[in-house]
Every structure is written in structure tokens, then in C-alpha cells.
Amino acid sequence: MVARPAGMKRNKSRLEVFIVASFAFAVVLLVFARTMLWGGEDATKPLPLASRPFLFSGINDTLTGAMEREADQLASVGLSTNARVAFVSVIVAEEGKTYWKSRSGASDMHLCVLAAKIENLRKHIVGRVPYDIVVVTDRHDPALETQLAALGAILVVTDVLSVVDDSRAAGRIECCDRSSDWKFFRANLIKVAVFGLTGYDKVVYLDLDVFLTRINGRETDVDQGLYQKTEEQLVAASGSAAPMAGGQLFIRPTRAAFALMVKLMNEGFSKARGWGNRGWLVGEAGGSVAWPTVDCERLPHYCGDEMRRDEWVFFDAAGDQGLIYATFHNGLESYKEEASYDTMKKECPSIHWYGVGKPWEVEMEEWHDHPKFKEFWEAWERVEGEGVGELLKDTKCAAILNKTYTDKVATSSSIVAGR
Ligand SMILES: [Mn+2]
């Protein structure tokens, strides 16, 4: 063994100290840089909201904070499931009850329809891609949550209507001669929350009065077509009295779309300047009433003037249809009307009882087997037959579903108009 000179040993020791010190310095530098750049958070986590305030900037301060939290909550829906696709409907507790009560004396009817609707979805959706059924509402109701859980659906409570209420109270939303018409629009604006469900790649929004059905033997197949295409932010069909119909939508939820909708709601609406009072133009589309036989005196919210490019007076312009159109057609310019009504029907066969004359509003027993109503009554029979009805025992479903609603239904409804 060769003896080392003392000096050499000392030199090596200095080298070791240098290496250790350099390494330690590098570690400290890295930790420092990471802390400065990412706030000490794990880099794989989403950026904190403060890093992207632009999304909600321009709305009042109280709402900004509330809507940032809202966006986070909506984004978390579905994270505990494997589902990349969600079928979503909405009900508005307070307004819904009041609205339905005035029409049929049935305060709980929408809960019964919802149960039938979920049954209908479960029957007609096929494919191997896992999906969730989600119901968005505006007030937490433990009984409803329990009922939905038993049906296999997720309840999501949103606060987006506070933006609408705030703007309405401040006089920034110009709409409606009758308060009942405003209730109709206010309630359907809750759909904005659906665009914030970013935990899903694709959301299929369906009105409560849209039931899936089978057309030419075809079911709704989540392995194919519109369900697997995620490049477009919105696929919708044009309406009969509006540039875009809101009853059935294929949505790729994004935080940007949700934030813009909140912003436009906060800025308000006028017939002259549209949502956000931006003076955006409406596309060229004809028509003035939602269906040919609609009684515009009784149902003015289903009627508008002839559509003009410079006025927001089409059906539901001050409600969800106008807002969704403004957001995607004018704001994000990413609205693709790729799906014609026929294409949507083909890939997601359905029936829409829009307007008045919905199956649960028509007493006539002989109409239960009518092809136009069959889908609803079959679903309702399954609700009753599978014991799900037990969950609804404190509601007035049975009475409601047999209740007469004959007030001009036969001559002034979408049943007559057909589609
Ligand atoms: Mn509808």
C-alpha cells in the first residue's frame, strides 16, 4: 500500500468539501426557484386560481371569489368515478316548484319526471365507455340527494344563479313583461353550470323533457360519434325560432367558457345589445315562434319578432339559448353547428316534448300508448315497479301524473306541431 503524502490527502478533502457544497447549493437553489415559480406546490397540481384571474376579471369582486370557488367545485365533479362522459339535466328547486305549481297544482312533479328521466337514460345508453348521470340544481336538498343516489345519479348544487339575480336586481337584465316569463328564463340559465363540469371530456346536456328513445333500432352508443369527439366545444342544432336550440347539447366543458358565461350574465342583457351589452350580431335565421301553433298571447316567451341580425328578440334570447349562443357564436367563436338536428337524432335518438303538452301534463289515458308519449310512461312504470317509487312516496307523483291538463293543450302545444 502506498502511503499518501499529507498534502495530497488535504487536497482531496478540499475537493470533497467543494463537491458537497456545490451540491447543497444547487439543491437550495432548485428548492428556492421552485418555491418562487410554483409557490411550493407540486408541479403536477393545477395552478392556483390567483395565477389565472383573467378568467373571472371584470365581474364584481364578491362574485369573482364566489365564481372561482364555483368553478373549482364544478371541476371536481366526476373525479371519484372513472367516467369521461356525463349525461346531465337540471332542475331549479324554488322556481321549478312555483312554476309547476301554477300550471298543474303539482309541486313535486319535477321530482317524479326526474326519476323517470334517469330510468330512461339507464335503459337507452349502451357502449363500454363509463358514464355518469348528473343532475344540477340550485339548492342542497338531502332528500333529493338520497333519491338520486338510489337511482345511481350524482347531485350537483350550483350557485351560478346568484349572478343572474345580482344583475337582475341591479337592473342590468332587461327582460320580460310578465314575471312568469322571467321565471322561465332565470331557471334555465342554471345550465351555465353544466359548461363548468370540466372533470368530463364530454357532457351530453338534455332538458328534463328530452327522453332518449330508439330510432330504427339504434340506441345511444357512448363508444361512438359525438361522444368520442372532443375537439369542438359545443355541438348544437338550430332552433325553429332561435339561431340555436338549447334542449340537447354536446359540450366539452372548459373553464374559459364557464367564466365567459358568468361574465356575460354579470354584465347583463338588453334586446338592443344582447348578452354582455356587447352589441354582438345575431346570425341569419328565420322564424319567430317556437312551434307553428303556439299561442303567443298565453306563452309570449315562446315567441319573438322576426329574427334580425341587430336585435336579440328571438325565442329565449334573454335565457339560456341567447347566452349560450352569445358565448360560443360571438364570444369564443368556437361554436360548431356540425350536428344537424337529424345527425343528433341519429347518434343520440331522443324525443323532446318542448313547450306545453308534455306527457305528464296530459291526462288522456289512451295517449299513454301513443308513440309520442310511450317513452315517458314506460319509464314511469319502471320507476313504480322497481321500488324506486317508494323513495317518492311522500311526493304527489301518482296524483300529479294523472292530473288533467287540458287548458288549450290540444290546440296550442308542441304535440300538435310535432318534430
Ligand atoms: Mn325542453
Residues whose N, C-alpha, C, O or C-beta is under 5 A from the ligand:
A	BS01	MN	D207 D209 G247 Y354
